[in-house]
Amino acid sequence: MKKTVYSIAIDGPAGAGKSTIAKELSKRLHILYLDTGAMYRALGLKAYEHKTDISDETAVGRLLSETCVGVKYKDGSQRTYLDGRDVSDSIREPHISKAASDISAVPAVRYKMVELQREIAAAHSMVLDGRDIGTFVLPGAKYKIFLTADPQVRAERRYLELTAKGQSVSRGEVLSEMLARDENDSKRAVAPLKKAADAATVDTSDLNPQEVVERILKIIENN
């Protein structure tokens, strides 16, 4: 008997808690988690390392043809690979966030990554998080959640996350970069950041991760 495969799409701006919540939700439901943002970050890292001009469509097309982005699961956690090397940690550097946002706005990149994400999601029940999962990647996802939070709260979370990893950044820098990314992601031509019409909104500003997960589980239970 064929097992039922379903997807949970979690969208929202940077710092809303998408990855944290998606990972915990996947554990609670005993399904996989796909960090789609990591895939764009891997491409952003490649573009950064090769000094690729993102505005040059030919150069980006060549980069895509010469790049292999993949994911593997180790002990239930996703590891992201770029041309065969594990870049799961290096793609989290602050400067790669901007590179990922820039390159994800290129239509050819978007279509290529979405094709790969759909293939992965078709084979497994999983939680996917990003900015266009419920609107573009998997518009037919069974469950759709849009996470949001006050920009100051989101910036503080990201600041604490980065400094905990030993990175030297200021709160002002983090907030500025986050607002710039919000603007970039919301105004890109293909699959911009926005809430799907049938998504449930959860404001995480005053909630801890466990409270957010419980709220989402209730939404799933009632649908």
N, C-alpha and C positions, 0 to 999 in steps of 0.2 A: 504494500500500500504506500503510495507516494505521500511524503510528509508535506504539510502545509508550510509554505515559506511566506513570511511577511516582513515588512519593514517599518521602522519607526523613524520618521524624519524630524530632526531637531535643528532649527535654524535660529539665527540671531546674530547681533553684532559682536565684535571682539570683546572679551571680558565678561560676557553675560553668564558664563559658566557652562557653555555647551559641552566641552570635552569632559569636564569633571562629571557632569550629570549623565552624559551618554555612557561613559565607562561604567558608572555605578549602576545605571539602569540595565545595561547589558548583563552585568553580574547577577542582578536580582532576577532577571528573566531567563538567565542561562542561555543567552544568544550572543553572537559576535558583535563587536563594535568596529566600525570603519571610520577612521579619522580622515575625511576627505581633504581637509585643510592641509594635512601633512603631505599629501600628494602634490598640491600646488606649491607648497614650501620646497619640496624636493626640486621641482622645476625652477623655482626662484633661485635656489642655491646654485643650480647648474648655470643659469643665466648670469648670476653674480660672479661665479668663478671664471666664466668665459668672457665676461664683460660684454655680453650680448646687448645690443641696442633694442629694447623692447618695442620701440616705435617703428622698427624696420621689420615688416611682415615677412620678407624673404629670409632674414636672419633668424627670426623666431621659427619659421617653418623648417629651416635647416636644423635648428636646435632640437625641435620635436622629432625629426626623422632620425636623429643621432642619439636620442635619449630613451632609456628604458626605466620607467618608474613602476615599482611593484611593492606589494605588501605581503608579509608573512606573519603568522601568529606564533608567538613563543610563550608558553605557559599562559595562554589566554590573552596575551597583550600583543598589540600590533607593533611590528617593526617596519619601518619604511626604508626601501632600498632605491638607490639611484645608480644605475649602470652596474648593478651587482654589489655595491658597497652599502653597508648599513649607515644611514645618515639620520637616524631617529633623534640623536642628540644635537647634531650640528644645525639642523633646520630650525631649532628653537632660538637661535641667536636673534636679538632684536632687529638687526638690519635685514634679516631674511624675511621678516613680516612684510616690510614694504616691497621687497622684491617679489614676494608671493602675490601680494595684492595687485601689483602692476602687471605681472605676467598672466594672472588669472582673468584680466580684463580683455585679453586678446582672444577673439572668437575661436580661432583654430585651436588654441590651447584648451579653451572651455569644452569644445566639442570632443576633443580627444580624451580628456579626463573623464567626462561624463559617460562616454562609451565604456570606459574601463570600469567605472563605478557601477554602472548598470549591470555589467557582466557579473561582478562580484556579488551584488545584491540579489541577482536572480537565482544564485546557487545556495544562498544561506539566509536564514532569518537573522536580521541584524538591526542595530541602531546606527544610523548615519547622522553626523552633524556637519553643518556648514552654513552657507548663507543662501543657498538656492536649492536645497534638497527637496523640499515640499513643493516648490514652484516649477522647477526645471529638471532636476536630476530624476526624481521619482514622484511625479505629480500624482501617481496612483497609489502612493504609500498608504497603508491601512491607517496609520496614526501620524498626525502632524502636530508638532509643538513649536511655538515661537517663543524663545526665551529673550527677555530684555531686562535692562537694569539702568539705573541712573548713570550717566557717563562718569561722574566722579567716583561712584562706587566701582564701576568696571575698571577704571584706571588704577584705583587703589589695589584692587585684587591683582592686576597684572604687575604692578610695582612690587608687591610683596612676593609674588611668584618669581620674578626675575632676580630680586635681591637675595632670595633664599637660595638661588643657584649661584650666588657669588658675582652676579653681574652688576656693574657700576652704572646706575641710571638714576635720574631724578624723577620725582613725581610729575613735574611739569613736562619733562620730555615724554614720559609715558602717555600722559593725557593728550599732548599735542599729536603724537604719532597715532593714537587711537582715534581721535576725531578726524584726522586726515584719512585714515583707513575707512572709517565709516562713510565719509564723503565719497571716496574712491569706489567703494563697493556698492554704494547706493545708486551711483550715477553711471556705472559701466553699461555699455550698449547691450551686452548679452547677459541674460540671467542676473540682473541686479539683486542686491540684498533687499528682500521685502517679505512681508508675511503672506503666506498662502491664505486664500479666502476661507478655506475650511480648517485652518490651524487654530489650536487653542493657545491663547497667550498666557504665559506665566512670568510675572515680574519677580525677579530674584533679588531685588535690592535689599529687602529686609528678611530674606530667608537663608538658612544655611543649606548646604547641599542635600542633607538628609530630608529636610522639609520639602525641597524642590522635587526630589525623587518621589516622595510619598504623594505629592500633589499630582505628578504625572501618572503614577500608577493608578490613582483614582480616576483620572481622565480616561485612561486605557480601559479600565474596568467598566466604565459607564458607556463605552462606545462599542 
